[in-house]
Amino acid sequence: MSKESTRLIANNKKAYHDYFIEDTYEAGIALVGTEVKSLRMGKCSLKESYIQLKRGECFVHGMHISPYEKGNIFNRDPLRVRRLLLHDYEIRKLQAGVEKQGYTIVPLKIYFKGQLVKMEIGLARGKKLYDKRESIKERDMKRQAERERDE
């Protein structure tokens, strides 16, 4: 049995800067054919995107998938709301997490897993300004230690 290959399409680095990621989930996305072709070419942006729970379903808002150049009438709105495919127990866990004070659901990355398009989403808690400064300081210290180790 061969291990399925994963190929990253887009990463949401800003989410790691703005939030503490408490828990992650892997979700499928309901897409149309021209959107998948556009994703194969790497034309996707997760900036300013967010996830909402409505009526027991999960939706991603603000994810931009550029229209496929060779697609004509089948192209959809690049910013349309897309449904995420999750198990019921995962949606219930996310719902319970969002009901806690200060928690939200953010998309972290979108990638191909074999032939399927998957999105990694995270249950996240917002960082305060001093937390962001602390993260930057830790990252700079790691870089400095790495530089000194390599010399």
N, C-alpha and C positions, 0 to 999 in steps of 0.2 A: 504494500500500500504506500503510494508516494505522498509526500507532504505537499499540500496545496501551496502554490506560490502567492505571495502578496505583493502588490505594486502600489505604492503610494501615489495618489492623485493630488491631494491638497492637504495641508496641515494648518491648524489654527493656533499659531504660536501665541497670539494675543490672549487666548483663553488661559494659557498657563501663567501668563503675566498678571492677569486680572482676577483669577480665581484660584482657590485651593480645590483641587480635584479630589473628592472623597471616594467616589466609586465610578467605575467605567462599565459600559455595556456595548455590545456589538449589535447593530441593527441593520436590516436590509432597507432599501429605498425603493418605492414604487416609481419607476421611470418609464418614459416612452423610448422607442428605438433611436430617434435622432439624438436624444440626450445622452444615451450610452455611447454613441459614436463620438460625440463631442467630448465626453469624459475620457475616452480612449486617447484623444489628442491632448489631454491634460488641461482643458479649458474649464476650470471650476474655481470658485472663490468662496471661502467660508467666512470671510470677514463680515462683520455686522450680522451674522446669522444667529438665530436662536431657536429653541425648541419649545413648543407649547403642547400641553395635554388638553384635549377636548373630547368629551363624551367617550372616555375610555380608549382613545386613540392618540397617537403621538404624531405631531406634524413639525416639519422644519420650515421656518420662515426666513427669507432673506438670503438663501443660498443661491448664488449666481452661477448658472451653467450657460455658457455662451451658445448661441444658436449654431447648429451645424451648417457649414457653408454650402454643402451639396444638398442639404435638406430643403425642401420648398414649402409646401403647404403643411407639412407634418411638423414643422418647428413649433415649439410651444414658447410661452412667455419665459424669458430667462430667470425671472424672479418668482415664478409661481410657487405656491405652497405645495410641498411634497409630503406624502405620507411615509412614516417610518414603520417598518415591519418588526414588531417585537412580540414576545410572548405575553400573555395576560399577567402572569406573575411578575414579570419585569416592569410592566406598566404600573401595576399596583405598588411595587417598591418605589418607583420613581414618584408616583403620586404622593405616597407617604413622605418621601424626602422633601418634595416641594412644599408640602404643608408645614414643614418646619420653618422657623423664622430664618430668612436670609439665604435660603437654598434656591438654586435654579438649575436648569438642564442646559448644557452647552455642547455644540458639536466640536469634537476635537480633531478628527481627521476623517478623510474619505479615501477609500482604497479599493482596489480589485482583489478579491480573494478567489482565485481560480478565474471563472468567468463572471462571477457575481460582483455587483457593486455593494460595498458595505460601508457603514459609517460608524465610527467609534464616538459614543456620546458619554458625557460625564455628568454626574451629580456634583455640583460645585457650590462652594460658599465664597462669597465675594471677599476680596482682600481690601483692607484699608490702605491708605497712602503709606503709612509706616511699614506695613507688611511688604509692600512693593519695594520700598527702599531696602529693606532687609534682604529680600530675594536678590536684588541687584548686587548688594554688597557680597553675599555668599557666592554668587556667580563669578564676580571679579576675583575673589580670593581663590576660587578653584582654578581659574585661568592662570593666575599668578603662580600658584603652586605647580601647575602643569608646565609652565614655561621654565621655572627653576629646575624642575626634575629633568627636563629635556636638555638643559645646558650642560 
